Amino acid sequence: MARDAPPRHGIMGRPGHPMGARARRGIFILPSLLTVGNVLAGYAAIIAAQQSEFARAALLLGVAAVLDNLDGRVARATGTTSSFGGQFDSLADVLSFGVAPAFLVFRWGMEGLGRWGWVASFLFLICGAMRLARFNIQPAGGDKRFFIGLPIPAAAMVVGAVIFYHPQPIVEPGLAVPVLVLVLVLSGLMVSRLRYRSFKSLDARGKPRSFLIVGLLALLLAAVVAAPQVALLSLSMLYMLSGLVPRRRLSRRGRVPVAPVPDGSALAETGPRPQAHPARDGHER
C-alpha cells in the first residue's frame, strides 16, 4: 500500500504531550511492520515452493495479499502515511506478487517445459514489475474507480487460487501447456489498458447500498468457508475476466464522457493535468 499523504496528529501525537513522541514513534512503525509481514509471507512462499509444498505456498500468497491490503489502510487511519512507505510497499509487492508467484507456478506446473517454462514465468515477473511502475507514476487526479491493467496482486491471486485448487504438481508437458497459456494471459493483462474495478472506491453511503454490500460480503465469506478452493478460484477468475467487459468512459459523476490520456487514466478533457506522485494510496497495484 502506498502511503504518500501528509501525516496527521492524533491526541497522543500533539506537540507537548508527555507521551506524544513515544506514542507517535510506536504508531509510525505499524504500517511498515505490516509491509514487513507481506515480504515475509512472500519469501516464505518461495521457500515452500522450493520444498514442493505448493498448497502452503499458495496460502502464503493469500496472507501476503491480506497484509498488503492492510498496511495502507492502517497508515491512513493512524495518519502515518509517507513516501518511504509507498516505495517500501512497491518493492514488497515485486517480491510477494511478482517473484513468489512466478517461481511457484514454474515449480508447480511449468518445470517440465524447460526453457519455455522459465521464460513464461519470467515474463510474468517483468510484466508485474512494469505494472507497478506504471501505477506509481499515474497522475493523482485519475479515475480512482478503476485500475488500468490487471493489478499484480490480483494476478498473483489467480496463480495462487489455481494451485490451491489443484496442489498436485503437473509433470506431463502436455498438461503444462494450459498453465503456460494462463501465465502468458495474466502477463498481458497486467500491462494492458483494460480497466478493472477498484472496490475500495465503492460508495457504501445510504442504508440500501450499505445493506447490499454487507449482504454480498457475507455471501462471499460463506462461500469461501463452505468451499474455499472452488470459491477462491471462481472469484479470482471472474475478476480476471471482468476487465474484458466493455465499459463506457465516464467522469466520476457518471455523466460527462471523458477522453483517455496516454497513461490510461480517465481525466477530464479540459483543465490542467495533475502532477504525478511517486507513491499512491491504492490497495492494489
Wavefront OBJ file of the C-alpha trace (Angstrom):
o trace
v 0.000 0.000 0.000
v 1.382 3.309 -0.941
v 1.427 5.961 1.759
v 2.124 9.458 0.480
v -0.359 11.685 2.350
v 0.945 14.133 4.959
v 0.834 12.752 8.491
v -1.965 13.765 10.843
v -1.538 14.179 14.561
v -3.791 12.292 16.944
v -4.328 13.184 20.585
v -1.190 11.389 21.673
v 0.774 12.900 18.820
v 0.193 16.556 19.712
v 3.332 18.566 20.411
v 3.913 18.947 24.118
v 2.015 15.831 25.139
v 4.231 13.865 27.577
v 3.645 10.612 25.715
v 3.257 12.174 22.272
v 6.682 11.500 20.789
v 6.906 7.945 22.097
v 3.373 7.049 21.008
v 3.978 8.651 17.630
v 7.088 6.557 17.042
v 5.220 3.397 18.019
v 2.267 4.126 15.744
v 4.512 5.105 12.841
v 6.080 1.656 12.576
v 2.753 -0.223 12.437
v 2.218 0.098 8.655
v 5.849 -0.776 7.970
v 5.547 -3.854 10.188
v 2.605 -4.988 8.073
v 4.696 -4.455 4.945
v 7.483 -6.495 6.530
v 4.902 -9.214 7.114
v 3.978 -9.003 3.440
v 7.627 -9.528 2.480
v 7.961 -12.388 4.968
v 4.895 -14.154 3.554
v 6.209 -13.782 0.006
v 9.633 -15.082 0.974
v 8.077 -17.998 2.876
v 6.010 -18.816 -0.225
v 9.221 -19.085 -2.252
v 10.752 -21.427 0.334
v 7.579 -23.538 0.402
v 7.561 -23.763 -3.399
v 11.193 -24.873 -3.389
v 10.227 -27.630 -0.939
v 7.269 -28.648 -3.166
v 4.734 -27.555 -0.527
v 2.543 -25.947 -3.160
v -0.719 -25.639 -1.191
v 1.140 -23.933 1.645
v 2.860 -21.584 -0.793
v -0.486 -20.637 -2.334
v -1.939 -19.875 1.099
v 1.071 -17.698 1.907
v 0.350 -15.644 -1.202
v -3.099 -15.036 0.255
v -1.569 -13.959 3.563
v 0.670 -11.518 1.698
v -2.366 -10.090 -0.103
v -4.217 -9.527 3.180
v -1.229 -7.744 4.722
v -0.767 -5.689 1.555
v -4.384 -4.591 1.853
v -3.989 -3.616 5.498
v -0.763 -1.604 5.588
v -2.040 1.397 3.621
v -5.349 1.415 5.461
v -3.573 1.397 8.817
v -1.236 4.166 7.652
v -4.134 6.386 6.613
v -6.142 5.595 9.751
v -3.220 6.482 12.030
v -2.005 9.454 9.992
v 1.402 7.880 9.358
v 1.485 7.911 5.562
v 4.843 8.623 3.942
v 6.689 8.412 0.638
v 9.018 5.858 2.225
v 6.032 3.648 2.994
v 4.868 3.837 -0.600
v 8.251 2.892 -2.019
v 8.737 0.132 0.548
v 5.331 -1.282 -0.304
v 6.030 -1.325 -4.046
v 9.288 -3.210 -3.524
v 7.478 -5.653 -1.234
v 4.866 -6.232 -3.936
v 7.527 -7.111 -6.504
v 8.684 -9.914 -4.221
v 5.346 -11.178 -2.907
v 3.273 -10.831 -6.084
v 5.976 -10.990 -8.738
v 8.885 -13.228 -7.754
v 6.940 -15.582 -5.457
v 4.039 -16.498 -7.803
v 6.365 -16.677 -10.820
v 8.646 -19.156 -9.065
v 5.684 -21.037 -7.578
v 3.895 -21.560 -10.891
v 7.161 -22.611 -12.544
v 7.900 -25.227 -9.882
v 4.303 -26.454 -9.785
v 3.287 -26.602 -13.416
v 5.904 -25.483 -15.947
v 9.183 -27.060 -14.899
v 8.609 -29.853 -17.414
v 8.503 -27.324 -20.258
v 12.164 -26.439 -19.842
v 13.169 -23.045 -21.165
v 9.613 -22.206 -22.221
v 8.524 -22.596 -18.620
v 11.076 -20.269 -17.118
v 10.669 -17.742 -19.936
v 6.918 -17.582 -19.270
v 7.413 -17.255 -15.515
v 9.998 -14.509 -16.052
v 7.554 -12.706 -18.331
v 5.004 -12.774 -15.501
v 7.580 -11.207 -13.174
v 8.702 -8.469 -15.546
v 5.145 -7.556 -16.561
v 4.200 -7.336 -12.895
v 7.132 -5.013 -12.204
v 6.144 -2.846 -15.173
v 2.564 -2.775 -13.901
v 3.764 -1.479 -10.532
v 5.988 1.148 -12.143
v 3.135 2.403 -14.328
v 0.822 2.572 -11.323
v 3.301 4.628 -9.309
v 3.654 7.336 -11.976
v -0.041 7.767 -12.735
v -1.405 11.264 -12.046
v -3.160 11.646 -8.722
v -6.323 13.008 -10.348
v -7.173 9.893 -12.350
v -10.407 7.938 -12.083
v -9.932 6.049 -8.823
v -12.855 3.750 -9.520
v -10.720 1.693 -11.868
v -7.223 0.285 -12.230
v -5.580 0.344 -15.638
v -4.432 -3.196 -16.292
v -4.870 -6.217 -14.044
v -3.382 -5.369 -10.611
v -0.358 -7.508 -9.778
v -1.859 -8.842 -6.504
v -4.914 -9.993 -8.471
v -2.695 -11.784 -10.995
v -0.822 -13.449 -8.135
v -4.143 -14.483 -6.571
v -5.187 -16.208 -9.809
v -1.963 -18.225 -9.697
v -2.444 -18.979 -6.008
v -6.109 -19.959 -6.429
v -5.354 -22.353 -9.295
v -2.600 -24.061 -7.323
v -4.660 -24.120 -4.114
v -7.450 -25.827 -6.083
v -5.054 -28.423 -7.544
v -1.864 -28.542 -5.446
v -0.554 -31.728 -7.056
v 2.355 -30.806 -9.358
v 1.931 -31.113 -13.112
v 4.627 -33.319 -14.622
v 3.252 -34.065 -18.092
v 4.373 -31.415 -20.623
v 1.047 -31.689 -22.435
v -0.871 -30.776 -19.286
v 1.546 -27.930 -18.567
v 0.671 -26.087 -21.783
v -2.630 -24.667 -20.399
v -0.696 -23.399 -17.376
v 1.779 -21.657 -19.668
v -1.101 -20.087 -21.606
v -2.677 -18.831 -18.368
v 0.608 -17.268 -17.260
v 1.005 -15.542 -20.635
v -2.567 -14.230 -20.459
v -2.013 -12.863 -16.947
v 1.208 -11.200 -18.083
v -0.554 -9.500 -20.968
v -3.476 -8.354 -18.823
v -1.151 -6.696 -16.306
v 0.378 -4.419 -18.942
v -2.852 -3.942 -20.898
v -5.088 -0.858 -20.952
v -8.109 -2.800 -19.742
v -9.905 -1.305 -16.758
v -10.507 -3.269 -13.560
v -12.789 -2.143 -10.790
v -11.184 -0.775 -7.635
v -13.528 -1.944 -4.905
v -12.050 0.415 -2.346
v -13.812 3.279 -4.132
v -17.304 1.793 -3.784
v -19.645 4.250 -2.102
v -21.499 2.428 0.655
v -23.302 5.527 1.909
v -27.015 5.122 2.347
v -28.756 2.233 4.061
v -29.943 0.354 0.934
v -26.482 0.249 -0.603
v -24.805 -0.498 2.714
v -27.102 -3.455 3.310
v -26.479 -4.713 -0.215
v -22.692 -4.557 0.135
v -22.744 -6.169 3.577
v -25.035 -8.889 2.268
v -22.778 -9.612 -0.696
v -19.708 -9.732 1.533
v -21.453 -12.125 3.898
v -22.448 -14.325 0.968
v -18.894 -14.372 -0.375
v -17.491 -15.172 3.062
v -19.944 -18.035 3.459
v -18.939 -19.411 0.057
v -15.240 -19.231 0.943
v -15.847 -21.012 4.255
v -18.046 -23.698 2.682
v -15.867 -24.445 -0.351
v -12.645 -22.412 -0.185
v -10.901 -23.927 -3.210
v -13.863 -23.511 -5.547
v -14.864 -20.089 -4.208
v -11.384 -18.565 -4.380
v -10.755 -19.951 -7.850
v -14.114 -18.687 -9.109
v -13.694 -15.213 -7.607
v -10.159 -14.752 -8.912
v -11.107 -15.925 -12.400
v -14.199 -13.714 -12.503
v -12.154 -10.660 -11.568
v -9.528 -11.524 -14.178
v -12.217 -11.778 -16.868
v -14.093 -8.675 -15.688
v -11.599 -6.424 -17.429
v -12.717 -7.823 -20.773
v -16.238 -6.439 -20.259
v -16.596 -3.168 -22.246
v -17.151 -0.098 -20.093
v -18.115 3.380 -21.127
v -15.592 6.014 -20.110
v -17.367 8.403 -17.783
v -16.366 11.118 -15.395
v -16.589 10.497 -11.664
v -20.189 11.683 -11.601
v -21.028 9.244 -14.370
v -22.433 11.921 -16.694
v -19.781 13.506 -18.878
v -17.743 11.249 -21.206
v -14.033 11.859 -20.925
v -11.193 11.062 -23.264
v -8.422 8.631 -22.345
v -4.975 10.048 -21.696
v -1.682 8.346 -22.592
v -1.177 6.852 -19.119
v -4.583 5.197 -19.172
v -6.276 7.390 -16.563
v -9.720 8.825 -17.251
v -9.293 12.590 -16.884
v -11.438 15.487 -17.929
v -10.877 16.860 -21.445
v -10.248 20.331 -20.103
v -8.232 21.697 -17.247
v -4.585 21.275 -16.176
v -3.159 17.794 -15.917
v -2.336 16.755 -12.349
v 1.236 16.166 -11.351
v 2.458 12.602 -10.945
v 3.229 11.290 -7.488
v 5.882 8.672 -6.709
v 3.532 6.842 -4.359
v -0.184 6.227 -4.346
v -2.763 5.100 -1.824
v -4.322 2.217 -3.758
v -4.581 -1.143 -2.076
v -3.764 -2.960 -5.300
v -1.153 -2.286 -7.920
l 1 2 3 4 5 6 7 8 9 10 11 12 13 14 15 16 17 18 19 20 21 22 23 24 25 26 27 28 29 30 31 32 33 34 35 36 37 38 39 40 41 42 43 44 45 46 47 48 49 50 51 52 53 54 55 56 57 58 59 60 61 62 63 64 65 66 67 68 69 70 71 72 73 74 75 76 77 78 79 80 81 82 83 84 85 86 87 88 89 90 91 92 93 94 95 96 97 98 99 100 101 102 103 104 105 106 107 108 109 110 111 112 113 114 115 116 117 118 119 120 121 122 123 124 125 126 127 128 129 130 131 132 133 134 135 136 137 138 139 140 141 142 143 144 145 146 147 148 149 150 151 152 153 154 155 156 157 158 159 160 161 162 163 164 165 166 167 168 169 170 171 172 173 174 175 176 177 178 179 180 181 182 183 184 185 186 187 188 189 190 191 192 193 194 195 196 197 198 199 200 201 202 203 204 205 206 207 208 209 210 211 212 213 214 215 216 217 218 219 220 221 222 223 224 225 226 227 228 229 230 231 232 233 234 235 236 237 238 239 240 241 242 243 244 245 246 247 248 249 250 251 252 253 254 255 256 257 258 259 260 261 262 263 264 265 266 267 268 269 270 271 272 273 274 275 276 277 278 279 280 281 282 283 284 285
